[in-house]
């Protein structure tokens, strides 16, 4: 079997890779019948020279490869017919902007294995950049606070060589003794954000303590799960299973936390139709105290009212005025500062790529060689080499049409 690492072709350019040079060598040692070719690229965080120094073949034409691995969506013009591809296609939710991509994949009889659909038998995702989204997103939140307060200035994450340098920057952070942070979410994104909070030695407290207790001598944060920031409208006990099956009849319970928080780090998963975490009306409530939101989840015009657009790595911060419900200049009095970069792992591409590659090697690649006994690859294959949707993704038929 021959793998090919493709050049990223989507704009804006993404420097991440699915496998580092050393990870390629690890795979070649692990699987004697495997070959790996690398398509040259001028933008990768691991330059061509590093792959060449590791003894890997740099090869412009990857048509002799069986499996092609990338990161972002592959431009239609770059697709090679009759191959198996792995990348984030952003099509399984019927995203309109990628309909033509999925049509081209079917037309070219490509097997698309979507990274987001690679799950264990229990339905848990096996792969993603979520941890580094959380790390960089939380860091950006404190960078924004430094700008607001004028107390310190952190280097942009993408200007740091690696995570080590990023964490060295954190020694500059100075927070008020009564500073409080609310964080929503419990997955890999939240775990990454809490790595930054841990590095800053910020004390974690229980949600009820966060509301009830006075913390005037140290900065604290609380992690809110879905049963903390949502509640049943009828006042009955919250049941996670019922909520995930049907979120109708539930409403936000976030305001009691917003009443005590200075900063909000949003790491939750949210689906269309679920209640808002805080609405535009909530943001105008006199009890609402939050003046900085690091929205790592970044659902535009979704559960976090202040996230009215994504920001960029080059220009990561803006502000939302709750009264006018419009964007205003960062630092405007009475506004909520917002950090909502939607491609956060791209700010630390080497670290994020190595973390992703480790998961790929551990959880996914063995299935190409052991017959895929749990159907992990099969259940993540949106399309087949016969030019048709797989049975698992037959629901996309109308979307494609």
C-alpha positions as CSV (number, residue, x, y, z in Angstrom):
1,X,0.0,0.0,0.0
2,X,1.2,3.5,-0.8
3,X,0.2,6.6,1.1
4,X,0.5,10.1,-0.3
5,X,0.6,13.3,1.8
6,X,-1.0,15.9,-0.4
7,X,-0.2,19.6,-0.6
8,X,-2.9,21.8,1.0
9,X,-4.7,23.7,-1.7
10,X,-7.5,25.6,0.1
11,X,-7.2,29.3,0.7
12,X,-6.4,30.8,3.1
13,X,-3.3,28.5,3.2
14,X,-3.1,26.0,6.1
15,X,0.3,25.0,7.4
16,X,-0.8,21.8,9.2
17,X,0.0,18.3,8.0
18,X,-1.6,14.9,8.8
19,X,1.8,13.3,9.5
20,X,5.2,14.8,10.4
21,X,8.4,13.4,8.9
22,X,9.2,11.4,12.0
23,X,5.7,10.0,12.2
24,X,6.1,8.9,8.5
25,X,9.3,7.0,9.5
26,X,7.5,5.5,12.5
27,X,4.8,4.1,10.1
28,X,7.4,2.8,7.6
29,X,9.1,0.9,10.4
30,X,5.8,-0.4,11.7
31,X,4.4,-1.6,8.3
32,X,7.1,-3.0,6.0
33,X,4.8,-3.2,3.0
34,X,3.9,0.5,3.3
35,X,5.3,3.3,1.1
36,X,4.9,7.0,1.7
37,X,5.3,9.8,-0.8
38,X,5.1,13.6,0.0
39,X,3.8,16.2,-2.5
40,X,6.1,19.3,-2.3
41,X,4.6,22.3,-0.6
42,X,6.0,25.8,0.1
43,X,3.7,26.5,3.1
44,X,3.9,23.4,5.4
45,X,5.0,23.8,9.0
46,X,7.4,20.9,8.3
47,X,9.3,22.0,5.1
48,X,10.1,19.7,2.2
49,X,13.7,19.6,3.4
50,X,12.7,17.9,6.7
51,X,10.8,15.2,4.8
52,X,13.7,14.7,2.4
53,X,16.2,14.5,5.3
54,X,14.0,11.7,6.8
55,X,14.5,9.8,3.5
56,X,11.0,10.3,2.2
57,X,10.2,10.7,-1.5
58,X,9.1,14.1,-2.6
59,X,6.8,13.5,-5.5
60,X,4.6,16.0,-7.4
61,X,2.5,13.3,-9.1
62,X,0.7,11.2,-6.5
63,X,-1.4,9.1,-9.0
64,X,0.5,5.9,-8.0
65,X,-0.7,6.2,-4.4
66,X,-3.6,4.2,-3.0
67,X,-4.5,6.5,0.0
68,X,-4.1,10.3,0.0
69,X,-4.1,12.2,3.3
70,X,-4.6,15.9,3.8
71,X,-6.1,18.3,6.3
72,X,-8.6,20.8,4.8
73,X,-11.0,20.4,1.9
74,X,-9.3,19.5,-1.3
75,X,-10.0,21.8,-4.3
76,X,-11.9,20.0,-7.0
77,X,-9.2,20.6,-9.6
78,X,-6.7,18.8,-7.3
79,X,-8.7,15.6,-6.8
80,X,-7.3,12.5,-8.4
81,X,-9.9,10.0,-9.6
82,X,-10.3,6.4,-8.2
83,X,-8.4,7.1,-4.9
84,X,-9.2,6.9,-1.2
85,X,-8.9,10.3,0.5
86,X,-8.8,11.3,4.1
87,X,-9.5,15.0,5.0
88,X,-12.1,17.2,6.8
89,X,-14.7,17.6,4.0
90,X,-17.3,19.6,6.0
91,X,-20.1,17.9,4.0
92,X,-21.9,15.5,6.5
93,X,-24.0,18.4,7.9
94,X,-25.1,19.2,4.3
95,X,-23.0,22.3,4.2
96,X,-24.1,24.2,1.0
97,X,-20.6,25.6,0.3
98,X,-19.1,22.1,-0.2
99,X,-21.9,20.5,-2.2
100,X,-20.0,20.8,-5.4
101,X,-17.0,19.2,-3.7
102,X,-19.0,16.1,-2.8
103,X,-20.5,16.0,-6.3
104,X,-17.0,16.0,-7.8
105,X,-15.9,13.3,-5.4
106,X,-18.7,11.0,-6.5
107,X,-18.1,11.9,-10.2
108,X,-14.4,11.0,-9.9
109,X,-15.3,7.7,-8.0
110,X,-13.3,8.6,-5.0
111,X,-13.7,7.0,-1.5
112,X,-13.9,9.9,0.9
113,X,-13.1,9.0,4.5
114,X,-14.0,12.0,6.6
115,X,-11.9,12.6,9.7
116,X,-14.9,13.9,11.6
117,X,-16.7,10.7,11.1
118,X,-14.0,8.4,12.4
119,X,-15.5,7.1,15.7
120,X,-15.1,4.2,18.1
121,X,-18.0,1.7,18.5
122,X,-19.4,3.9,21.2
123,X,-19.7,6.9,18.9
124,X,-16.7,8.9,20.3
125,X,-14.6,10.7,17.8
126,X,-11.1,9.3,17.4
127,X,-9.4,12.1,15.7
128,X,-9.3,15.9,15.7
129,X,-7.5,19.1,16.4
130,X,-9.8,20.0,19.3
131,X,-7.1,19.9,22.0
132,X,-5.0,22.5,20.2
133,X,-8.1,24.7,19.4
134,X,-8.6,24.8,23.2
135,X,-5.0,25.6,24.0
136,X,-4.7,28.4,21.5
137,X,-8.2,29.7,22.1
138,X,-7.7,30.1,25.8
139,X,-4.3,31.7,25.3
140,X,-5.9,34.2,22.9
141,X,-8.5,35.0,25.6
142,X,-5.7,36.0,28.0
143,X,-3.9,37.9,25.2
144,X,-7.2,39.9,24.7
145,X,-7.4,40.5,28.5
146,X,-3.9,41.9,28.5
147,X,-4.8,44.3,25.7
148,X,-8.0,45.4,27.5
149,X,-6.4,45.9,30.9
150,X,-3.1,47.3,29.6
151,X,-1.4,45.2,32.3
152,X,0.6,42.9,30.0
153,X,1.1,42.0,26.3
154,X,1.4,38.5,25.0
155,X,3.0,37.5,21.7
156,X,0.6,36.2,19.2
157,X,0.4,32.4,19.3
158,X,1.4,32.1,15.6
159,X,4.5,34.1,16.3
160,X,5.6,31.5,18.9
161,X,7.9,28.8,17.5
162,X,6.0,26.1,19.4
163,X,3.9,25.4,22.5
164,X,6.9,25.7,24.8
165,X,7.4,29.3,23.8
166,X,3.7,30.0,24.1
167,X,3.7,28.7,27.7
168,X,6.8,30.8,28.4
169,X,4.7,33.9,27.4
170,X,2.2,33.0,30.1
171,X,4.5,34.2,32.9
172,X,3.5,37.8,31.8
173,X,-0.1,37.2,32.6
174,X,-1.3,39.3,35.6
175,X,-5.0,38.9,36.7
176,X,-6.9,40.7,39.4
177,X,-7.3,38.8,42.6
178,X,-11.0,38.5,42.3
179,X,-11.0,37.5,38.6
180,X,-13.5,34.8,37.6
181,X,-13.8,32.6,34.5
182,X,-16.7,30.4,33.3
183,X,-15.9,27.7,30.8
184,X,-18.5,25.6,29.0
185,X,-17.8,22.1,27.5
186,X,-16.3,18.8,28.6
187,X,-14.5,17.4,25.5
188,X,-11.1,17.7,24.0
189,X,-11.5,21.5,23.3
190,X,-12.3,22.1,27.0
191,X,-9.4,19.9,28.0
192,X,-7.0,21.9,25.9
193,X,-8.3,25.2,27.4
194,X,-7.9,23.9,30.9
195,X,-4.3,23.0,30.2
196,X,-3.7,26.8,29.8
197,X,-5.7,27.5,33.0
198,X,-3.6,24.9,34.8
199,X,-0.4,26.4,33.5
200,X,-1.5,29.8,34.9
201,X,-2.3,28.0,38.2
202,X,-5.9,29.3,38.2
203,X,-7.9,27.5,40.9
204,X,-10.9,25.4,39.7
205,X,-14.1,25.6,41.8
206,X,-17.4,23.8,41.6
207,X,-20.3,25.6,39.7
208,X,-22.3,26.1,42.9
209,X,-19.2,27.5,44.7
210,X,-18.7,29.9,41.8
211,X,-22.1,31.4,42.3
212,X,-22.2,31.2,46.1
213,X,-18.7,31.9,47.4
214,X,-16.6,35.1,47.5
215,X,-13.2,34.7,45.9
216,X,-11.4,37.9,46.6
217,X,-7.9,36.7,47.0
218,X,-7.4,34.5,43.9
219,X,-8.5,34.1,40.3
220,X,-10.8,31.1,39.9
221,X,-12.6,29.3,37.1
222,X,-15.5,26.8,36.9
223,X,-16.2,24.2,34.2
224,X,-19.9,24.1,33.3
225,X,-21.4,21.0,31.8
226,X,-24.7,21.0,29.8
227,X,-26.8,20.3,32.9
228,X,-25.3,23.4,34.5
229,X,-26.0,26.0,31.8
230,X,-29.3,24.6,30.5
231,X,-32.4,23.7,32.5
232,X,-35.9,22.4,31.9
233,X,-38.6,25.0,31.4
234,X,-41.0,23.1,33.5
235,X,-38.6,23.0,36.5
236,X,-38.3,19.2,36.5
237,X,-34.9,17.5,36.9
238,X,-32.5,17.8,34.0
239,X,-31.8,14.5,32.2
240,X,-28.8,14.5,29.8
241,X,-30.3,11.6,27.6
242,X,-33.6,13.4,27.2
243,X,-31.9,16.7,26.4
244,X,-29.7,15.1,23.7
245,X,-32.7,13.3,22.2
246,X,-34.8,16.5,22.1
247,X,-33.7,19.9,23.4
248,X,-37.2,21.4,23.1
249,X,-38.6,22.4,26.5
250,X,-35.1,23.4,27.8
251,X,-33.8,27.0,28.3
252,X,-30.6,28.7,29.3
253,X,-29.4,28.7,32.9
254,X,-26.2,30.6,32.2
255,X,-27.2,34.1,33.6
256,X,-26.4,33.1,37.2
257,X,-22.9,32.3,36.1
258,X,-22.6,35.4,33.9
259,X,-23.6,37.4,36.9
260,X,-20.3,36.4,38.6
261,X,-17.9,35.9,35.7
262,X,-15.5,38.4,34.1
263,X,-14.4,36.1,31.3
264,X,-16.2,33.3,29.4
265,X,-14.3,30.6,27.5
266,X,-16.8,28.7,25.2
267,X,-15.7,25.1,24.4
268,X,-19.0,23.4,24.2
269,X,-20.6,21.5,21.3
270,X,-23.8,23.1,20.1
271,X,-26.3,21.9,17.5
272,X,-28.9,23.9,15.6
273,X,-32.2,24.0,17.4
274,X,-30.7,23.8,20.9
275,X,-31.3,26.7,23.3
276,X,-29.0,29.7,23.2
277,X,-26.4,29.8,26.0
278,X,-26.8,33.6,26.3
279,X,-29.0,35.7,24.1
280,X,-28.7,39.4,23.0
281,X,-31.3,40.2,25.7
282,X,-29.2,38.4,28.3
283,X,-26.2,40.4,27.3
284,X,-28.2,43.6,28.0
285,X,-29.3,42.4,31.4
286,X,-27.9,44.6,34.2
287,X,-26.8,41.4,36.0
288,X,-24.6,40.3,33.0
289,X,-21.0,40.9,34.1
290,X,-18.9,39.2,31.4
291,X,-16.8,41.6,29.3
292,X,-14.6,39.2,27.5
293,X,-15.6,36.1,25.5
294,X,-13.0,33.6,24.1
295,X,-15.4,31.7,21.8
296,X,-13.5,28.6,20.7
297,X,-16.6,26.8,19.5
298,X,-17.3,29.8,17.2
299,X,-20.9,29.2,16.1
300,X,-21.8,32.4,14.2
301,X,-25.1,34.0,15.3
302,X,-25.6,30.9,17.5
303,X,-25.6,30.2,21.2
304,X,-23.2,33.0,22.2
305,X,-24.8,36.3,21.2
306,X,-21.6,38.3,21.1
307,X,-20.1,36.0,18.4
308,X,-21.5,37.8,15.3
309,X,-18.6,36.9,13.0
310,X,-15.5,34.8,13.0
311,X,-12.2,36.7,13.5
312,X,-8.9,35.8,11.9
313,X,-5.4,34.9,13.0
314,X,-4.1,38.2,11.7
315,X,-6.9,40.2,13.4
316,X,-8.2,38.1,16.2
317,X,-10.2,40.5,18.4
318,X,-13.3,42.7,18.0
319,X,-16.0,43.9,20.3
320,X,-19.8,43.6,20.5
321,X,-22.0,46.3,21.9
322,X,-25.0,44.7,23.7
323,X,-27.1,47.9,23.3
324,X,-26.8,48.3,19.5
325,X,-26.2,44.6,18.9
326,X,-23.5,45.6,16.6
327,X,-19.7,45.3,16.3
328,X,-17.7,48.2,17.7
329,X,-14.0,49.0,18.2
330,X,-12.2,46.7,20.5
331,X,-12.0,48.3,24.0
332,X,-15.1,50.4,23.6
333,X,-16.7,51.2,27.0
334,X,-19.6,49.0,27.8
335,X,-18.8,46.4,25.1
336,X,-17.9,42.7,25.2
337,X,-14.5,41.9,23.8
338,X,-14.6,38.9,21.5
339,X,-11.9,36.4,20.3
340,X,-13.5,34.1,17.8
341,X,-10.8,32.7,15.5
342,X,-12.2,29.7,13.6
343,X,-9.0,28.0,12.7
344,X,-7.1,28.1,16.0
345,X,-4.9,25.0,15.6
346,X,-3.3,26.7,12.6
347,X,-1.6,29.1,15.0
348,X,0.6,26.3,16.4
349,X,0.8,24.0,13.3
350,X,3.7,21.9,14.3
351,X,2.4,20.9,17.7
352,X,-1.1,20.5,16.5
353,X,0.0,18.4,13.6
354,X,2.1,16.1,15.7
355,X,-0.8,15.6,18.2
356,X,-3.2,14.8,15.3
357,X,-0.6,12.4,13.7
358,X,-0.2,10.5,17.0
359,X,-4.0,9.9,17.1
360,X,-4.0,8.9,13.4
361,X,-1.2,6.4,13.9
362,X,-2.8,4.9,17.1
363,X,-6.5,4.8,16.2
364,X,-6.9,4.9,12.4
365,X,-4.0,3.7,10.3
366,X,-4.0,0.2,11.8
367,X,-7.4,-0.4,10.2
368,X,-5.9,-0.2,6.7
369,X,-3.8,-3.2,7.5
370,X,-6.0,-5.4,9.8
371,X,-9.2,-5.6,7.8
372,X,-11.0,-2.8,9.7
373,X,-12.6,-5.2,12.2
374,X,-14.8,-2.6,13.9
375,X,-15.8,-0.9,10.7
376,X,-14.2,2.4,11.7
377,X,-13.1,3.2,8.2
378,X,-16.2,1.9,6.6
379,X,-18.5,3.9,8.8
380,X,-16.6,7.1,8.1
381,X,-16.6,6.6,4.3
382,X,-19.1,9.0,2.9
383,X,-18.5,7.7,-0.7
384,X,-17.3,4.5,-2.3
385,X,-14.9,3.8,-5.2
386,X,-18.0,2.9,-7.3
387,X,-19.0,6.6,-7.3
388,X,-21.9,6.2,-4.9
389,X,-22.7,7.3,-1.4
390,X,-22.1,4.6,1.2
391,X,-25.1,3.2,3.0
392,X,-24.1,5.1,6.2
393,X,-24.4,8.4,4.3
394,X,-27.4,7.7,2.1
395,X,-29.2,10.6,3.8
396,X,-26.9,13.0,1.7
397,X,-28.6,11.9,-1.5
398,X,-31.0,14.9,-1.7
399,X,-28.2,17.2,-0.7
400,X,-26.0,16.0,-3.5
401,X,-28.9,16.2,-6.0
